[in-house]
Amino acid sequence: MSEISLTEIEHRLIQAEENIKELFGKFNGIDKSLVATTTTLNTLLALVGELKAAIEELKSRRSTLWDKLIFAFIGAAASAAVTHFTGG
């Protein structure tokens, strides 16, 4: 079995330290990207919630308008019937 010299050990240690620094740099970049992505997703979720609320409001407003129209039609029909039957 061949023995490893002290110089070779130092060289390998330096290489390992450089690799570790590179890995830490990559992990820090990934971490920053993850934070940015999470922030963007949270913003999108808030916007989707606002859109959902606005759509629900529009749905209820539309039915309210139809209700008013139907009640106006019924009222007009009732007025016309009363006027017709009372001879007015």
SETI-285663 format. One record per residue (C-alpha): residue in three letters; residue number from 1; x, y negated, z. Coordinates in nm, 4 decimals, decimal comma. Example, Ala and Ser with C-alpha at 12.3 -4.5 7.8 and 13.67 -1.06 7.14 Angstrom:
BEGIN
> rose; balo; x; y; z
> ala; 1; 1,2300; 0,4500; 0,7800
> ser; 2; 1,3670; 0,1060; 0,7140
end
This chain:
BEGIN
> rose; balo; x; y; z
> met; 1; 0,0000; 0,0000; 0,0000
> ser; 2; 0,1402; -0,3338; -0,0928
> glu; 3; 0,1534; -0,6047; 0,1635
> ile; 4; 0,0183; -0,9526; 0,0936
> ser; 5; 0,2652; -1,2332; 0,1364
> leu; 6; 0,1997; -1,5379; 0,3498
> thr; 7; 0,2012; -1,7591; 0,0390
> glu; 8; -0,0658; -1,5457; -0,1247
> ile; 9; -0,2785; -1,5587; 0,1899
> glu; 10; -0,2474; -1,9384; 0,2008
> his; 11; -0,3403; -1,9582; -0,1672
> arg; 12; -0,6481; -1,7397; -0,1118
> leu; 13; -0,7489; -1,9440; 0,1924
> ile; 14; -0,7236; -2,2694; -0,0044
> gln; 15; -0,9280; -2,1138; -0,2851
> ala; 16; -1,1910; -1,9936; -0,0340
> glu; 17; -1,2135; -2,3433; 0,1203
> glu; 18; -1,2668; -2,4964; -0,2244
> asn; 19; -1,5391; -2,2424; -0,3001
> ile; 20; -1,7094; -2,3163; 0,0325
> lys; 21; -1,7007; -2,6922; -0,0365
> glu; 22; -1,8512; -2,6309; -0,3799
> leu; 23; -2,1273; -2,4153; -0,2301
> phe; 24; -2,2074; -2,6771; 0,0326
> gly; 25; -2,2270; -2,9392; -0,2408
> lys; 26; -2,4709; -2,7261; -0,4373
> phe; 27; -2,6852; -2,6563; -0,1309
> asn; 28; -2,6971; -3,0262; -0,0440
> gly; 29; -2,8086; -3,1023; -0,4000
> ile; 30; -3,0766; -2,8352; -0,3823
> asp; 31; -3,1913; -2,9667; -0,0457
> lys; 32; -3,2257; -3,3206; -0,1814
> ser; 33; -3,4142; -3,1894; -0,4857
> leu; 34; -3,6459; -2,9916; -0,2600
> val; 35; -3,7243; -3,3007; -0,0528
> ala; 36; -3,7978; -3,5018; -0,3691
> thr; 37; -4,0164; -3,2217; -0,5074
> thr; 38; -4,2066; -3,1889; -0,1793
> thr; 39; -4,2680; -3,5635; -0,1711
> thr; 40; -4,3939; -3,5571; -0,5293
> leu; 41; -4,6240; -3,2621; -0,4581
> asn; 42; -4,7650; -3,4316; -0,1480
> thr; 43; -4,8362; -3,7425; -0,3543
> leu; 44; -5,0069; -3,5330; -0,6221
> leu; 45; -5,2179; -3,3542; -0,3606
> ala; 46; -5,3290; -3,6895; -0,2181
> leu; 47; -5,4219; -3,8113; -0,5667
> val; 48; -5,6163; -3,4921; -0,6380
> gly; 49; -5,8066; -3,5449; -0,3131
> glu; 50; -5,8907; -3,9016; -0,4139
> leu; 51; -6,0034; -3,7845; -0,7589
> lys; 52; -6,2217; -3,5166; -0,6048
> ala; 53; -6,3852; -3,7720; -0,3751
> ala; 54; -6,4421; -4,0104; -0,6666
> ile; 55; -6,5996; -3,7333; -0,8759
> glu; 56; -6,8303; -3,6355; -0,5914
> glu; 57; -6,9328; -4,0005; -0,5551
> leu; 58; -7,0059; -4,0223; -0,9271
> lys; 59; -7,2112; -3,7038; -0,9131
> ser; 60; -7,4226; -3,8354; -0,6280
> arg; 61; -7,4581; -4,1777; -0,7937
> arg; 62; -7,5820; -4,0178; -1,1148
> ser; 63; -7,8481; -3,8198; -0,9297
> thr; 64; -7,9477; -4,1339; -0,7394
> leu; 65; -8,0002; -4,3160; -1,0691
> trp; 66; -8,2118; -4,0292; -1,2010
> asp; 67; -8,4161; -4,0293; -0,8790
> lys; 68; -8,4821; -4,4019; -0,9161
> leu; 69; -8,5834; -4,3551; -1,2792
> ile; 70; -8,8196; -4,0690; -1,1961
> phe; 71; -8,9783; -4,2612; -0,9072
> ala; 72; -9,0217; -4,5652; -1,1315
> phe; 73; -9,1876; -4,3453; -1,3955
> ile; 74; -9,4163; -4,1845; -1,1379
> gly; 75; -9,5028; -4,5258; -0,9966
> ala; 76; -9,5835; -4,6620; -1,3417
> ala; 77; -9,7950; -4,3570; -1,4237
> ala; 78; -9,9796; -4,3870; -1,0923
> ser; 79; -10,0412; -4,7581; -1,1518
> ala; 80; -10,1682; -4,6890; -1,5014
> ala; 81; -10,4006; -4,4139; -1,3702
> val; 82; -10,5372; -4,6341; -1,0915
> thr; 83; -10,5887; -4,9231; -1,3350
> his; 84; -10,7618; -4,6909; -1,5831
> phe; 85; -10,9961; -4,5337; -1,3255
> thr; 86; -11,0854; -4,8610; -1,1527
> gly; 87; -11,1732; -5,0178; -1,4841
> gly; 88; -10,9109; -5,2883; -1,4597
end
